[in-house]
Structure formats: C-alpha cells, structure tokens
C-alpha cells in the first residue's frame, strides 16, 4: 500500500472520537479502502464488512454506506445510458423514414417506460425530442401527443404544453380528452380564445364527437353566472349556438335540448335591451315554432283569459269563507286582483316593462287563525295553480336540505304539468319566519343563505327543474306571485302566548326598560306584533332586501270564542255543514244543539290553536259516530252539550 495513503489514513484515525472502541485499522480495512479508491465497490464492500465484523468501527460504517450508494448510482447510470441510447436510436429510425406500426408501438412502449419520478432530467429531454419527431409521423396518435404534453409540462415548457393540448383538442376522441384533462377543458375553451377557436372549427367539421362537444360547451356556458346584460346576451347566444348545433347533428339523441332552446329564445325576447338582438330572437323563435309546432303556445283568446275580478269583488267572495280578518282579506284581494291584471296583460301581448308590477304580501300572526286558508281560497277563486310550501327545510343552493327547484317541481304538478299555467301560479310560502338569519359561527345555509336564494325568485329568474324520467325543464319565476306567511313566534320564549315579534315591537315602542314600569296607555305585549313594521321583521332576522320588496304587511289576530263559534256555521265550507253532508250520504240526519256548538267553540278557544283546534275538537266529538253509525239501523243523530262533554275527555 502506498506510504502517502497510509499517512492519510493514520491522520484520519487521529481525528476520530477517542470514545469509539477498536479504532485501530486492520489490514482488511486498508485493502477495502484501496479497492474503494479504484472503483471496485463490490470488493470494497466485502473487505469493509470483514473489518467491521472484528469489532464496531465508525469508519467501516461510513465507507460501507459510500460504497453502496456509489454502486447503486453506477447501475442507474448504466441503465440511464442504455435508455438514452434507445431513445436516440428510435428518433433516428423515425427521422430516416423507416417508421412502421411496429416501430410506433416500440416507441410508445419505450416512452412509457420513462420513470416520471426520476431525478435525472436527461431522459425527459430525449423522450420529449423523440415525441416531437414521432408526432410528426404518427400525427393522429393521441397517446404520443399526451406524452409530449406531459414531458413539456414536467420540463416547465408550459407554452409548448398548451400548444400540444390545443392540437389534441383538434382531433382526439372527446372521451380521451375528458379522461385526461377532466371536464375543466370546457371552462378552458371559454376562457382561452385559441383553444375555443379550435373547438369551434372542429364543430364546423361535424365529426362524430361534435354533437356531444357542442352540448357540453353549451351546458357549461349556460351555467356561468353573469352580472350585466351584455355578458348575459353573449352567453345566451353561445349557449343557443351549441345547443342548436348538437340537435342538428343528432336530432334524436339531443331532442331533449328543444325545450331549453325555446326557453333561451323566449328569455332573449323578454330580457335583452338591445333592439337589434331582440328582433333576432323574435325571428329565431318564429322559425323554431315553425319547425317544432308542438312547442308553439296556443293563442290566448280573451275568453281564455282569467276572469277579471276587482279587489272588492274578491274580498266579497273571500268573505264567504273567512271569518273576521277583514284587513287580511282586503290585502289578499288587492294582491289577487293585481295578479289577474298582470297575467291578462301578458296574454294580450303587453310589453314586459309596462306590465302591472307584482305585489308581495307578508301575512303574519298566531297559528291556526286563517293565514294559509285565506290565501288558498284566494288562488282557488282566481282559478290559477296554487302551492302551499313549507319553507322550514329550505337551504342555500348546494347544501343538504330542500332546494327551491323542489318548490317549482311541486307547483308544476299542481298545474298538471302545464308549464304555462304553473308559471302563472301562486305560491304560499308558509313558515317563512323559519328562514330568519341565525347567530352562528358557521355559515347560515338554512337562514340567511336560503333567503338570498329566495330573493332571486321574487325578482324573477329561470331555474332548471327535473321531473322523474323527464329531461330538465326551465321554469321562469317572473310571473309567479308569492305570499309570505309565518307566526314569527321565535325560539326560547318563556310565555308561549307572547311571540318574539311581539317583544321586538313592544321594545321598539317603549324601550327595553319598559317592563315593570307603569302600563298606563300602553298596548299589552301580547299581540303587539299587530303594529309590526318592516324594521321589526329585519330585527327578527329577515333580510332588508326582502322586506324592501314587501308591498304590504297584514296581521291575523287571535280568534276568540265568538269567532270560533261563527266559524262552525257561517263560512261556505263550515265544519257543521260538512259533517251533516257526510252523514247524509249514509242516510243519517245529523243535527247539533246550540249548547253543543257553544261548548265546542269554548274548548277550541281554550286550546289556543284557532281553526286547527276547532277541527280537532270536532273530529274528537264525531269519531265514534263516524265509525259505528254508517250501516246501522239508526238514521238520526243529535249532538248535545252532554255528548260533547263526554267525548272531549279523550283530548290530551
């Protein structure tokens, strides 16, 4: 062993920690070190292992690790050199013009063998160069193009990668594009004009994937939220273009797009403020109806319009069903009459801007006092589809819970799937107070979030609704009248007779310190909600934007025993007459004594549920008779005060 090498090792030995045992170098270690320096790593590993076996030695561990690392690099280096040579070879073969199908598959296999996790950049460079050469010959190979895209992307050549992606979009199978790039490709086509233009050209070539591509592009653009009329017009035109193209290329497969095309054209006629564009939509809609006659709406003759009813006429008709609540009846009549005017003006071809403005009524008060019943009767008298919808389960779009589209699907069913009738219906939004904004550290999706969605419906928007086994339909809410209803009782009240709204109004009138002081000339807290203003509903948690659109607020008051007694016999569809007719169908003559009816009203008043309590008590009294008497020999029944007293004991 050379003297200088021995001296170096001796010098290194003296620098090692003195606490390390067995630090003397053996001849075996010297032999291993010599082989290590000459690059014979296999032999060096064997010698270092022997030296270490004679006793722990830090220096042996250090050089064993070095040998293993260098040996691994040497093997990788050989493999890398072989790989690079193969890549260059196939590039040369393809460049020489000797490429064939076998060469193509061998080239693709070789390219796919490049380890994407390799720390060496050279294979990528050579693979990219091979791909660049190969795609010029195998120009319709999706796999080669995609590999080239990947290599450019890894090498940081983003512009080149986008160009390859652009090229792929111009010829590749649509499913291949979606599998590798995801449906975000459609968003990119919209945002990046170059790729967008490529796809448009492809559509014009009408290849077999063009119809699907047109549909996807149109559907994507149709979902984009716009914030001004100009953008809305641009998006509507693009959506129409692609939907029409998809249908023209494959009419049977894309016939479901026809309702969407009709809705977009109609929306354009209604919404656009550009006169030239409006004329274009009118012309296109005319052509559409000529080609698709079943979609053409029937002309509305005057005799087919809703019968014109003036507010006082409607109030008179409502008065035949509703006891007391004159203020609510009056305001419902105004809303109903206005709805008729708007629908008839629309049917007569009056311009949208000149139509009578929609009215939004908020009816509040204790449960069971006729809020829902009065509004239902209003819609029935007018003769339009009506839906009573419980808003308590509504959530912001995209969250678990009921969605607003559910509401309009149900209204469409109420209209026997007549879209035109449904879009002129009335929706009674019950328990609207349950949408009040809540104090929470998390997002309020069932309160403020749901109210935001409702605001759009009031203003008028187009929703996609889905029916079972049917294609999507577009529902326009512009001409739907909404009536908001709720008790506004709130949560956590110690006194069930005093609502949260009562408290809010009372504190507004007299201040929060008013409790316990003189009550002279003060209204009682119970029922203070009668004097509620818009600001009180905002304090309750209703959005100012919604309250700003409410035209009138109406309060339904508690029903007294006297009111409930009248309800038993005076309304056109009163309970007593209803039970009498039911028993008469079984040839039984039913009658009630005045004392019996007085007691029924008294018990219902005690239960404080208004009309609901009244119906509950009546059902309890009549239940046994309804079960046993039909089919028996008895043909007369008189309900007395004593019978009522006995039967109501079952009430809990």
Secondary structure as a PSIPRED ss2 file (coil, helix, strand):
# PSIPRED VFORMAT (PSIPRED V4.0)

   1 X C   1.000  0.000  0.000
   2 X C   1.000  0.000  0.000
   3 X H   0.000  1.000  0.000
   4 X H   0.000  1.000  0.000
   5 X H   0.000  1.000  0.000
   6 X H   0.000  1.000  0.000
   7 X H   0.000  1.000  0.000
   8 X H   0.000  1.000  0.000
   9 X H   0.000  1.000  0.000
  10 X H   0.000  1.000  0.000
  11 X H   0.000  1.000  0.000
  12 X H   0.000  1.000  0.000
  13 X H   0.000  1.000  0.000
  14 X H   0.000  1.000  0.000
  15 X H   0.000  1.000  0.000
  16 X C   1.000  0.000  0.000
  17 X C   1.000  0.000  0.000
  18 X C   1.000  0.000  0.000
  19 X C   1.000  0.000  0.000
  20 X C   1.000  0.000  0.000
  21 X C   1.000  0.000  0.000
  22 X C   1.000  0.000  0.000
  23 X C   1.000  0.000  0.000
  24 X C   1.000  0.000  0.000
  25 X C   1.000  0.000  0.000
  26 X C   1.000  0.000  0.000
  27 X H   0.000  1.000  0.000
  28 X H   0.000  1.000  0.000
  29 X H   0.000  1.000  0.000
  30 X H   0.000  1.000  0.000
  31 X H   0.000  1.000  0.000
  32 X H   0.000  1.000  0.000
  33 X H   0.000  1.000  0.000
  34 X H   0.000  1.000  0.000
  35 X H   0.000  1.000  0.000
  36 X H   0.000  1.000  0.000
  37 X H   0.000  1.000  0.000
  38 X C   1.000  0.000  0.000
  39 X C   1.000  0.000  0.000
  40 X C   1.000  0.000  0.000
  41 X H   0.000  1.000  0.000
  42 X H   0.000  1.000  0.000
  43 X H   0.000  1.000  0.000
  44 X H   0.000  1.000  0.000
  45 X H   0.000  1.000  0.000
  46 X H   0.000  1.000  0.000
  47 X H   0.000  1.000  0.000
  48 X H   0.000  1.000  0.000
  49 X H   0.000  1.000  0.000
  50 X H   0.000  1.000  0.000
  51 X H   0.000  1.000  0.000
  52 X H   0.000  1.000  0.000
  53 X H   0.000  1.000  0.000
  54 X C   1.000  0.000  0.000
  55 X C   1.000  0.000  0.000
  56 X C   1.000  0.000  0.000
  57 X C   1.000  0.000  0.000
  58 X H   0.000  1.000  0.000
  59 X H   0.000  1.000  0.000
  60 X H   0.000  1.000  0.000
  61 X H   0.000  1.000  0.000
  62 X H   0.000  1.000  0.000
  63 X H   0.000  1.000  0.000
  64 X H   0.000  1.000  0.000
  65 X H   0.000  1.000  0.000
  66 X H   0.000  1.000  0.000
  67 X H   0.000  1.000  0.000
  68 X H   0.000  1.000  0.000
  69 X H   0.000  1.000  0.000
  70 X H   0.000  1.000  0.000
  71 X H   0.000  1.000  0.000
  72 X H   0.000  1.000  0.000
  73 X H   0.000  1.000  0.000
  74 X H   0.000  1.000  0.000
  75 X H   0.000  1.000  0.000
  76 X H   0.000  1.000  0.000
  77 X H   0.000  1.000  0.000
  78 X H   0.000  1.000  0.000
  79 X H   0.000  1.000  0.000
  80 X H   0.000  1.000  0.000
  81 X H   0.000  1.000  0.000
  82 X H   0.000  1.000  0.000
  83 X H   0.000  1.000  0.000
  84 X H   0.000  1.000  0.000
  85 X H   0.000  1.000  0.000
  86 X H   0.000  1.000  0.000
  87 X H   0.000  1.000  0.000
  88 X H   0.000  1.000  0.000
  89 X H   0.000  1.000  0.000
  90 X H   0.000  1.000  0.000
  91 X H   0.000  1.000  0.000
  92 X H   0.000  1.000  0.000
  93 X H   0.000  1.000  0.000
  94 X H   0.000  1.000  0.000
  95 X H   0.000  1.000  0.000
  96 X C   1.000  0.000  0.000
  97 X C   1.000  0.000  0.000
  98 X C   1.000  0.000  0.000
  99 X C   1.000  0.000  0.000
 100 X C   1.000  0.000  0.000
 101 X H   0.000  1.000  0.000
 102 X H   0.000  1.000  0.000
 103 X H   0.000  1.000  0.000
 104 X H   0.000  1.000  0.000
 105 X H   0.000  1.000  0.000
 106 X H   0.000  1.000  0.000
 107 X H   0.000  1.000  0.000
 108 X H   0.000  1.000  0.000
 109 X H   0.000  1.000  0.000
 110 X H   0.000  1.000  0.000
 111 X H   0.000  1.000  0.000
 112 X H   0.000  1.000  0.000
 113 X C   1.000  0.000  0.000
 114 X C   1.000  0.000  0.000
 115 X C   1.000  0.000  0.000
 116 X C   1.000  0.000  0.000
 117 X C   1.000  0.000  0.000
 118 X C   1.000  0.000  0.000
 119 X C   1.000  0.000  0.000
 120 X C   1.000  0.000  0.000
 121 X C   1.000  0.000  0.000
 122 X H   0.000  1.000  0.000
 123 X H   0.000  1.000  0.000
 124 X H   0.000  1.000  0.000
 125 X H   0.000  1.000  0.000
 126 X H   0.000  1.000  0.000
 127 X H   0.000  1.000  0.000
 128 X H   0.000  1.000  0.000
 129 X H   0.000  1.000  0.000
 130 X H   0.000  1.000  0.000
 131 X H   0.000  1.000  0.000
 132 X H   0.000  1.000  0.000
 133 X H   0.000  1.000  0.000
 134 X H   0.000  1.000  0.000
 135 X H   0.000  1.000  0.000
 136 X H   0.000  1.000  0.000
 137 X H   0.000  1.000  0.000
 138 X C   1.000  0.000  0.000
 139 X C   1.000  0.000  0.000
 140 X C   1.000  0.000  0.000
 141 X C   1.000  0.000  0.000
 142 X H   0.000  1.000  0.000
 143 X H   0.000  1.000  0.000
 144 X H   0.000  1.000  0.000
 145 X H   0.000  1.000  0.000
 146 X H   0.000  1.000  0.000
 147 X H   0.000  1.000  0.000
 148 X H   0.000  1.000  0.000
 149 X H   0.000  1.000  0.000
 150 X H   0.000  1.000  0.000
 151 X H   0.000  1.000  0.000
 152 X H   0.000  1.000  0.000
 153 X H   0.000  1.000  0.000
 154 X H   0.000  1.000  0.000
 155 X C   1.000  0.000  0.000
 156 X C   1.000  0.000  0.000
 157 X C   1.000  0.000  0.000
 158 X H   0.000  1.000  0.000
 159 X H   0.000  1.000  0.000
 160 X H   0.000  1.000  0.000
 161 X H   0.000  1.000  0.000
 162 X H   0.000  1.000  0.000
 163 X H   0.000  1.000  0.000
 164 X H   0.000  1.000  0.000
 165 X H   0.000  1.000  0.000
 166 X H   0.000  1.000  0.000
 167 X H   0.000  1.000  0.000
 168 X H   0.000  1.000  0.000
 169 X H   0.000  1.000  0.000
 170 X H   0.000  1.000  0.000
 171 X H   0.000  1.000  0.000
 172 X C   1.000  0.000  0.000
 173 X C   1.000  0.000  0.000
 174 X H   0.000  1.000  0.000
 175 X H   0.000  1.000  0.000
 176 X H   0.000  1.000  0.000
 177 X H   0.000  1.000  0.000
 178 X H   0.000  1.000  0.000
 179 X H   0.000  1.000  0.000
 180 X H   0.000  1.000  0.000
 181 X H   0.000  1.000  0.000
 182 X C   1.000  0.000  0.000
 183 X C   1.000  0.000  0.000
 184 X H   0.000  1.000  0.000
 185 X H   0.000  1.000  0.000
 186 X H   0.000  1.000  0.000
 187 X H   0.000  1.000  0.000
 188 X H   0.000  1.000  0.000
 189 X H   0.000  1.000  0.000
 190 X H   0.000  1.000  0.000
 191 X H   0.000  1.000  0.000
 192 X C   1.000  0.000  0.000
 193 X H   0.000  1.000  0.000
 194 X H   0.000  1.000  0.000
 195 X H   0.000  1.000  0.000
 196 X H   0.000  1.000  0.000
 197 X H   0.000  1.000  0.000
 198 X H   0.000  1.000  0.000
 199 X H   0.000  1.000  0.000
 200 X H   0.000  1.000  0.000
 201 X H   0.000  1.000  0.000
 202 X H   0.000  1.000  0.000
 203 X H   0.000  1.000  0.000
 204 X H   0.000  1.000  0.000
 205 X H   0.000  1.000  0.000
 206 X C   1.000  0.000  0.000
 207 X C   1.000  0.000  0.000
 208 X C   1.000  0.000  0.000
 209 X C   1.000  0.000  0.000
 210 X H   0.000  1.000  0.000
 211 X H   0.000  1.000  0.000
 212 X H   0.000  1.000  0.000
 213 X H   0.000  1.000  0.000
 214 X H   0.000  1.000  0.000
 215 X H   0.000  1.000  0.000
 216 X H   0.000  1.000  0.000
 217 X H   0.000  1.000  0.000
 218 X H   0.000  1.000  0.000
 219 X H   0.000  1.000  0.000
 220 X H   0.000  1.000  0.000
 221 X H   0.000  1.000  0.000
 222 X H   0.000  1.000  0.000
 223 X H   0.000  1.000  0.000
 224 X C   1.000  0.000  0.000
 225 X C   1.000  0.000  0.000
 226 X C   1.000  0.000  0.000
 227 X C   1.000  0.000  0.000
 228 X C   1.000  0.000  0.000
 229 X H   0.000  1.000  0.000
 230 X H   0.000  1.000  0.000
 231 X H   0.000  1.000  0.000
 232 X H   0.000  1.000  0.000
 233 X H   0.000  1.000  0.000
 234 X H   0.000  1.000  0.000
 235 X H   0.000  1.000  0.000
 236 X H   0.000  1.000  0.000
 237 X H   0.000  1.000  0.000
 238 X H   0.000  1.000  0.000
 239 X H   0.000  1.000  0.000
 240 X H   0.000  1.000  0.000
 241 X H   0.000  1.000  0.000
 242 X H   0.000  1.000  0.000
 243 X H   0.000  1.000  0.000
 244 X H   0.000  1.000  0.000
 245 X H   0.000  1.000  0.000
 246 X H   0.000  1.000  0.000
 247 X H   0.000  1.000  0.000
 248 X H   0.000  1.000  0.000
 249 X H   0.000  1.000  0.000
 250 X C   1.000  0.000  0.000
 251 X C   1.000  0.000  0.000
 252 X C   1.000  0.000  0.000
 253 X C   1.000  0.000  0.000
 254 X C   1.000  0.000  0.000
 255 X H   0.000  1.000  0.000
 256 X H   0.000  1.000  0.000
 257 X H   0.000  1.000  0.000
 258 X H   0.000  1.000  0.000
 259 X H   0.000  1.000  0.000
 260 X H   0.000  1.000  0.000
 261 X H   0.000  1.000  0.000
 262 X H   0.000  1.000  0.000
 263 X H   0.000  1.000  0.000
 264 X H   0.000  1.000  0.000
 265 X H   0.000  1.000  0.000
 266 X H   0.000  1.000  0.000
 267 X H   0.000  1.000  0.000
 268 X H   0.000  1.000  0.000
 269 X H   0.000  1.000  0.000
 270 X H   0.000  1.000  0.000
 271 X H   0.000  1.000  0.000
 272 X C   1.000  0.000  0.000
 273 X C   1.000  0.000  0.000
 274 X C   1.000  0.000  0.000
 275 X H   0.000  1.000  0.000
 276 X H   0.000  1.000  0.000
 277 X H   0.000  1.000  0.000
 278 X H   0.000  1.000  0.000
 279 X H   0.000  1.000  0.000
 280 X H   0.000  1.000  0.000
 281 X H   0.000  1.000  0.000
 282 X H   0.000  1.000  0.000
 283 X H   0.000  1.000  0.000
 284 X H   0.000  1.000  0.000
 285 X H   0.000  1.000  0.000
 286 X H   0.000  1.000  0.000
 287 X H   0.000  1.000  0.000
 288 X H   0.000  1.000  0.000
 289 X H   0.000  1.000  0.000
 290 X H   0.000  1.000  0.000
 291 X H   0.000  1.000  0.000
 292 X C   1.000  0.000  0.000
 293 X H   0.000  1.000  0.000
 294 X H   0.000  1.000  0.000
 295 X H   0.000  1.000  0.000
 296 X C   1.000  0.000  0.000
 297 X C   1.000  0.000  0.000
 298 X C   1.000  0.000  0.000
 299 X C   1.000  0.000  0.000
 300 X C   1.000  0.000  0.000
 301 X C   1.000  0.000  0.000
 302 X H   0.000  1.000  0.000
 303 X H   0.000  1.000  0.000
 304 X H   0.000  1.000  0.000
 305 X C   1.000  0.000  0.000
 306 X C   1.000  0.000  0.000
 307 X C   1.000  0.000  0.000
 308 X C   1.000  0.000  0.000
 309 X C   1.000  0.000  0.000
 310 X C   1.000  0.000  0.000
 311 X H   0.000  1.000  0.000
 312 X H   0.000  1.000  0.000
 313 X H   0.000  1.000  0.000
 314 X H   0.000  1.000  0.000
 315 X H   0.000  1.000  0.000
 316 X H   0.000  1.000  0.000
 317 X H   0.000  1.000  0.000
 318 X H   0.000  1.000  0.000
 319 X H   0.000  1.000  0.000
 320 X C   1.000  0.000  0.000
 321 X C   1.000  0.000  0.000
 322 X C   1.000  0.000  0.000
 323 X C   1.000  0.000  0.000
 324 X C   1.000  0.000  0.000
 325 X C   1.000  0.000  0.000
 326 X H   0.000  1.000  0.000
 327 X H   0.000  1.000  0.000
 328 X H   0.000  1.000  0.000
 329 X H   0.000  1.000  0.000
 330 X H   0.000  1.000  0.000
 331 X H   0.000  1.000  0.000
 332 X H   0.000  1.000  0.000
 333 X H   0.000  1.000  0.000
 334 X H   0.000  1.000  0.000
 335 X H   0.000  1.000  0.000
 336 X H   0.000  1.000  0.000
 337 X H   0.000  1.000  0.000
 338 X H   0.000  1.000  0.000
 339 X H   0.000  1.000  0.000
 340 X H   0.000  1.000  0.000
 341 X H   0.000  1.000  0.000
 342 X H   0.000  1.000  0.000
 343 X H   0.000  1.000  0.000
 344 X H   0.000  1.000  0.000
 345 X H   0.000  1.000  0.000
 346 X H   0.000  1.000  0.000
 347 X H   0.000  1.000  0.000
 348 X C   1.000  0.000  0.000
 349 X C   1.000  0.000  0.000
 350 X C   1.000  0.000  0.000
 351 X C   1.000  0.000  0.000
 352 X H   0.000  1.000  0.000
 353 X H   0.000  1.000  0.000
 354 X H   0.000  1.000  0.000
 355 X C   1.000  0.000  0.000
 356 X C   1.000  0.000  0.000
 357 X C   1.000  0.000  0.000
 358 X C   1.000  0.000  0.000
 359 X C   1.000  0.000  0.000
 360 X C   1.000  0.000  0.000
 361 X E   0.000  0.000  1.000
 362 X E   0.000  0.000  1.000
 363 X E   0.000  0.000  1.000
 364 X E   0.000  0.000  1.000
 365 X E   0.000  0.000  1.000
 366 X C   1.000  0.000  0.000
 367 X C   1.000  0.000  0.000
 368 X C   1.000  0.000  0.000
 369 X C   1.000  0.000  0.000
 370 X C   1.000  0.000  0.000
 371 X H   0.000  1.000  0.000
 372 X H   0.000  1.000  0.000
 373 X H   0.000  1.000  0.000
 374 X H   0.000  1.000  0.000
 375 X H   0.000  1.000  0.000
 376 X H   0.000  1.000  0.000
 377 X H   0.000  1.000  0.000
 378 X H   0.000  1.000  0.000
 379 X H   0.000  1.000  0.000
 380 X H   0.000  1.000  0.000
 381 X H   0.000  1.000  0.000
 382 X H   0.000  1.000  0.000
 383 X C   1.000  0.000  0.000
 384 X C   1.000  0.000  0.000
 385 X C   1.000  0.000  0.000
 386 X E   0.000  0.000  1.000
 387 X E   0.000  0.000  1.000
 388 X E   0.000  0.000  1.000
 389 X E   0.000  0.000  1.000
 390 X E   0.000  0.000  1.000
 391 X H   0.000  1.000  0.000
 392 X H   0.000  1.000  0.000
 393 X H   0.000  1.000  0.000
 394 X E   0.000  0.000  1.000
 395 X C   1.000  0.000  0.000
 396 X C   1.000  0.000  0.000
 397 X C   1.000  0.000  0.000
 398 X C   1.000  0.000  0.000
 399 X C   1.000  0.000  0.000
 400 X C   1.000  0.000  0.000
 401 X C   1.000  0.000  0.000
 402 X E   0.000  0.000  1.000
 403 X C   1.000  0.000  0.000
 404 X H   0.000  1.000  0.000
 405 X H   0.000  1.000  0.000
 406 X H   0.000  1.000  0.000
 407 X H   0.000  1.000  0.000
 408 X H   0.000  1.000  0.000
 409 X H   0.000  1.000  0.000
 410 X H   0.000  1.000  0.000
 411 X H   0.000  1.000  0.000
 412 X H   0.000  1.000  0.000
 413 X H   0.000  1.000  0.000
 414 X H   0.000  1.000  0.000
 415 X C   1.000  0.000  0.000
 416 X C   1.000  0.000  0.000
 417 X C   1.000  0.000  0.000
 418 X C   1.000  0.000  0.000
 419 X H   0.000  1.000  0.000
 420 X H   0.000  1.000  0.000
 421 X H   0.000  1.000  0.000
 422 X H   0.000  1.000  0.000
 423 X C   1.000  0.000  0.000
 424 X C   1.000  0.000  0.000
 425 X C   1.000  0.000  0.000
 426 X E   0.000  0.000  1.000
 427 X E   0.000  0.000  1.000
 428 X E   0.000  0.000  1.000
 429 X E   0.000  0.000  1.000
 430 X E   0.000  0.000  1.000
 431 X C   1.000  0.000  0.000
 432 X H   0.000  1.000  0.000
 433 X H   0.000  1.000  0.000
 434 X H   0.000  1.000  0.000
 435 X H   0.000  1.000  0.000
 436 X C   1.000  0.000  0.000
 437 X C   1.000  0.000  0.000
 438 X C   1.000  0.000  0.000
 439 X C   1.000  0.000  0.000
 440 X C   1.000  0.000  0.000
 441 X C   1.000  0.000  0.000
 442 X C   1.000  0.000  0.000
 443 X C   1.000  0.000  0.000
 444 X C   1.000  0.000  0.000
 445 X C   1.000  0.000  0.000
 446 X C   1.000  0.000  0.000
 447 X C   1.000  0.000  0.000
 448 X H   0.000  1.000  0.000
 449 X H   0.000  1.000  0.000
 450 X H   0.000  1.000  0.000
 451 X H   0.000  1.000  0.000
 452 X H   0.000  1.000  0.000
 453 X H   0.000  1.000  0.000
 454 X H   0.000  1.000  0.000
 455 X H   0.000  1.000  0.000
 456 X H   0.000  1.000  0.000
 457 X H   0.000  1.000  0.000
 458 X H   0.000  1.000  0.000
 459 X H   0.000  1.000  0.000
 460 X C   1.000  0.000  0.000
 461 X C   1.000  0.000  0.000
 462 X E   0.000  0.000  1.000
 463 X E   0.000  0.000  1.000
 464 X E   0.000  0.000  1.000
 465 X E   0.000  0.000  1.000
 466 X C   1.000  0.000  0.000
 467 X C   1.000  0.000  0.000
 468 X C   1.000  0.000  0.000
 469 X C   1.000  0.000  0.000
 470 X C   1.000  0.000  0.000
 471 X C   1.000  0.000  0.000
 472 X C   1.000  0.000  0.000
 473 X E   0.000  0.000  1.000
 474 X E   0.000  0.000  1.000
 475 X E   0.000  0.000  1.000
 476 X E   0.000  0.000  1.000
 477 X C   1.000  0.000  0.000
 478 X C   1.000  0.000  0.000
 479 X C   1.000  0.000  0.000
 480 X C   1.000  0.000  0.000
 481 X E   0.000  0.000  1.000
 482 X E   0.000  0.000  1.000
 483 X E   0.000  0.000  1.000
 484 X E   0.000  0.000  1.000
 485 X E   0.000  0.000  1.000
 486 X E   0.000  0.000  1.000
 487 X C   1.000  0.000  0.000
 488 X C   1.000  0.000  0.000
 489 X C   1.000  0.000  0.000
 490 X C   1.000  0.000  0.000
 491 X C   1.000  0.000  0.000
 492 X C   1.000  0.000  0.000
 493 X C   1.000  0.000  0.000
 494 X C   1.000  0.000  0.000
 495 X C   1.000  0.000  0.000
 496 X C   1.000  0.000  0.000
 497 X C   1.000  0.000  0.000
 498 X C   1.000  0.000  0.000
 499 X C   1.000  0.000  0.000
 500 X H   0.000  1.000  0.000
 501 X H   0.000  1.000  0.000
 502 X H   0.000  1.000  0.000
 503 X H   0.000  1.000  0.000
 504 X H   0.000  1.000  0.000
 505 X H   0.000  1.000  0.000
 506 X H   0.000  1.000  0.000
 507 X H   0.000  1.000  0.000
 508 X H   0.000  1.000  0.000
 509 X H   0.000  1.000  0.000
 510 X H   0.000  1.000  0.000
 511 X C   1.000  0.000  0.000
 512 X C   1.000  0.000  0.000
 513 X C   1.000  0.000  0.000
 514 X C   1.000  0.000  0.000
 515 X C   1.000  0.000  0.000
 516 X C   1.000  0.000  0.000
 517 X C   1.000  0.000  0.000
 518 X C   1.000  0.000  0.000
 519 X C   1.000  0.000  0.000
 520 X C   1.000  0.000  0.000
 521 X C   1.000  0.000  0.000
 522 X C   1.000  0.000  0.000
 523 X C   1.000  0.000  0.000
 524 X C   1.000  0.000  0.000
 525 X C   1.000  0.000  0.000
 526 X C   1.000  0.000  0.000
 527 X C   1.000  0.000  0.000
 528 X H   0.000  1.000  0.000
 529 X H   0.000  1.000  0.000
 530 X H   0.000  1.000  0.000
 531 X H   0.000  1.000  0.000
 532 X C   1.000  0.000  0.000
 533 X C   1.000  0.000  0.000
 534 X H   0.000  1.000  0.000
 535 X H   0.000  1.000  0.000
 536 X H   0.000  1.000  0.000
 537 X H   0.000  1.000  0.000
 538 X H   0.000  1.000  0.000
 539 X H   0.000  1.000  0.000
 540 X H   0.000  1.000  0.000
 541 X C   1.000  0.000  0.000
 542 X C   1.000  0.000  0.000
 543 X C   1.000  0.000  0.000
 544 X H   0.000  1.000  0.000
 545 X H   0.000  1.000  0.000
 546 X H   0.000  1.000  0.000
 547 X H   0.000  1.000  0.000
 548 X C   1.000  0.000  0.000
 549 X C   1.000  0.000  0.000
 550 X C   1.000  0.000  0.000
 551 X C   1.000  0.000  0.000
 552 X E   0.000  0.000  1.000
 553 X E   0.000  0.000  1.000
 554 X E   0.000  0.000  1.000
 555 X E   0.000  0.000  1.000
 556 X E   0.000  0.000  1.000
 557 X C   1.000  0.000  0.000
 558 X C   1.000  0.000  0.000
 559 X C   1.000  0.000  0.000
 560 X C   1.000  0.000  0.000
 561 X H   0.000  1.000  0.000
 562 X H   0.000  1.000  0.000
 563 X H   0.000  1.000  0.000
 564 X H   0.000  1.000  0.000
 565 X H   0.000  1.000  0.000
 566 X H   0.000  1.000  0.000
 567 X H   0.000  1.000  0.000
 568 X H   0.000  1.000  0.000
 569 X H   0.000  1.000  0.000
 570 X C   1.000  0.000  0.000
 571 X C   1.000  0.000  0.000
 572 X C   1.000  0.000  0.000
 573 X C   1.000  0.000  0.000
 574 X C   1.000  0.000  0.000
 575 X H   0.000  1.000  0.000
 576 X H   0.000  1.000  0.000
 577 X H   0.000  1.000  0.000
 578 X H   0.000  1.000  0.000
 579 X H   0.000  1.000  0.000
 580 X H   0.000  1.000  0.000
 581 X H   0.000  1.000  0.000
 582 X H   0.000  1.000  0.000
 583 X H   0.000  1.000  0.000
 584 X H   0.000  1.000  0.000
 585 X C   1.000  0.000  0.000
 586 X C   1.000  0.000  0.000
 587 X C   1.000  0.000  0.000
 588 X C   1.000  0.000  0.000
 589 X E   0.000  0.000  1.000
 590 X E   0.000  0.000  1.000
 591 X E   0.000  0.000  1.000
 592 X E   0.000  0.000  1.000
 593 X C   1.000  0.000  0.000
 594 X H   0.000  1.000  0.000
 595 X H   0.000  1.000  0.000
 596 X H   0.000  1.000  0.000
 597 X H   0.000  1.000  0.000
 598 X H   0.000  1.000  0.000
 599 X H   0.000  1.000  0.000
 600 X H   0.000  1.000  0.000
 601 X H   0.000  1.000  0.000
 602 X H   0.000  1.000  0.000
 603 X H   0.000  1.000  0.000
 604 X H   0.000  1.000  0.000
 605 X H   0.000  1.000  0.000
 606 X H   0.000  1.000  0.000
 607 X H   0.000  1.000  0.000
 608 X C   1.000  0.000  0.000
 609 X C   1.000  0.000  0.000
 610 X H   0.000  1.000  0.000
 611 X H   0.000  1.000  0.000
 612 X H   0.000  1.000  0.000
 613 X H   0.000  1.000  0.000
 614 X H   0.000  1.000  0.000
 615 X H   0.000  1.000  0.000
 616 X H   0.000  1.000  0.000
 617 X H   0.000  1.000  0.000
 618 X H   0.000  1.000  0.000
 619 X H   0.000  1.000  0.000
 620 X H   0.000  1.000  0.000
 621 X H   0.000  1.000  0.000
 622 X H   0.000  1.000  0.000
 623 X H   0.000  1.000  0.000
 624 X H   0.000  1.000  0.000
 625 X H   0.000  1.000  0.000
 626 X H   0.000  1.000  0.000
 627 X H   0.000  1.000  0.000
 628 X H   0.000  1.000  0.000
 629 X C   1.000  0.000  0.000
 630 X C   1.000  0.000  0.000
 631 X C   1.000  0.000  0.000
 632 X C   1.000  0.000  0.000
 633 X C   1.000  0.000  0.000
 634 X C   1.000  0.000  0.000
 635 X C   1.000  0.000  0.000
 636 X E   0.000  0.000  1.000
 637 X E   0.000  0.000  1.000
 638 X E   0.000  0.000  1.000
 639 X E   0.000  0.000  1.000
 640 X C   1.000  0.000  0.000
 641 X H   0.000  1.000  0.000
 642 X H   0.000  1.000  0.000
 643 X H   0.000  1.000  0.000
 644 X H   0.000  1.000  0.000
 645 X H   0.000  1.000  0.000
 646 X H   0.000  1.000  0.000
 647 X H   0.000  1.000  0.000
 648 X H   0.000  1.000  0.000
 649 X H   0.000  1.000  0.000
 650 X H   0.000  1.000  0.000
 651 X C   1.000  0.000  0.000
 652 X C   1.000  0.000  0.000
